[in-house]
Amino acid sequence: MKIAIHPRLGSFSDRWIAFCKSKNIPFIEVNCCDSNIIEQIKDCDALLWHHAHGTYPDILLAKHLLYSVQNSGIFVFPDYNTCWHFDDKVSQKYLLEGIGAPLVPSYVFYEKKKALEWANSTSYPKVFKLRGGAGSANVRLIKSKKQAFGTINIAFGKGFSGFDRLGYFKDRYNKYKSGIDTFTGVLKGIARIFITTQFGRMHGREKGYVYFQDFIPNNDYDTRIIVIGERAFAIVRGVRKGDFRASGSGKISYDPAKVDLEMIKIAFDVNDKLKTQSIAFDFILDDGKPLIVEISYAYAIEAYDKCPGYWDKNLNWHEGQFNPQEWMIENLIEQVEMSDRSNM
């Protein structure tokens, strides 16, 4: 057994490396952006890379490389089923609709005329989203037909920047007011108004499509449920003050009694169809009915360290702290070992 890990400070790789060291599992650190990465890992059994949505080389390369490595017979995390739809809300729409998952009603248009016809006849408010962006980035509430028309005209005109400078500043400022960010964070937000990120410089403008979801009222929180293999854990996130979004609010409850068990069941059922190694679901309620807003294979690490336990597939509760990044690597090692036994 030999594992290759692409390290990135603050990512899952920190805990993967610590786990390998503690268990004396042979591993090497690699840079997946190296031209000869395939040569570097040819004697490895598995490759792990926690690629990010806001790092341009990751966006450019990760999914293609991981699929290529997986196709060569080396096990990977995340694998194709887990990450092909990562940070792509439009792809998630088709995927979840295709398996009959309870998705918030979603609409995408690739022709301006059809988008305007729809906007002229639909009800408001609606939620506008770009394909990518985490922590409620690139998400706006469209309150009127006039706003929708303006948004559509931009989408099929100059387009939208993939990095919302003003939105980033507002985010940092609102978190500061809520006591979950520092004044230094506000200063960083101000700086980003004038100096964009590497992603913002490299990534082209988002145009040629427009994506909306129904606005589901009366939700003052959402529920984030993460499934890894046969285990699931969850948090409840309060909506930001004066906003409709919960993601990135920092208002987190870890009380399992606040988690709707029907959401846990749906999460397991959907993942059985998607066959992912790791998946995070964002749920809201529509008159008591759980609906999925979007999904992701990755998530912030520390936000879940205070979870007091997890559920198994039979919805039994298991009290106690846990390390989900260790589950990821344990499950991957089990895959490798099962493959080795079947080939003996």
Number of C-alpha atoms within 10 A of each C-alpha: 12 14 24 24 24 21 21 14 7 11 19 24 20 15 17 22 22 12 17 16 12 9 9 9 14 12 19 17 16 17 15 25 14 10 9 10 14 14 9 16 21 14 13 16 19 25 26 25 23 19 26 17 17 19 15 18 16 18 17 12 13 21 18 14 16 24 19 15 19 18 13 11 11 19 23 25 23 26 22 19 15 19 23 18 19 23 23 18 21 21 14 20 23 14 14 19 15 9 11 10 17 16 18 22 15 19 15 15 16 14 13 18 12 12 21 18 11 15 19 14 9 13 13 15 18 21 19 22 19 23 19 19 18 14 14 18 20 19 19 17 20 19 14 15 19 12 14 24 18 12 17 25 17 17 21 19 13 12 18 17 16 22 24 18 21 13 18 19 20 15 21 22 22 17 22 16 13 15 11 14 16 15 14 11 17 21 13 16 21 18 13 18 14 10 13 13 15 13 16 18 14 12 17 13 15 20 19 16 19 25 20 21 19 18 21 17 12 11 16 16 22 22 26 22 22 27 26 20 19 15 21 24 25 28 23 23 22 21 20 20 14 7 11 20 22 24 22 18 21 17 17 20 17 19 14 18 7 12 19 16 13 12 23 27 17 18 23 26 14 20 21 12 11 15 16 20 24 24 25 21 24 24 26 24 21 14 10 8 11 19 20 22 21 19 22 20 22 21 17 11 14 8 12 19 13 15 19 17 19 20 20 17 16 11 15 10 16 13 11 10 13 16 13 21 18 17 18 19 22 14 16 22 19 11 13 17 14 11 12 10 8 7 7 5
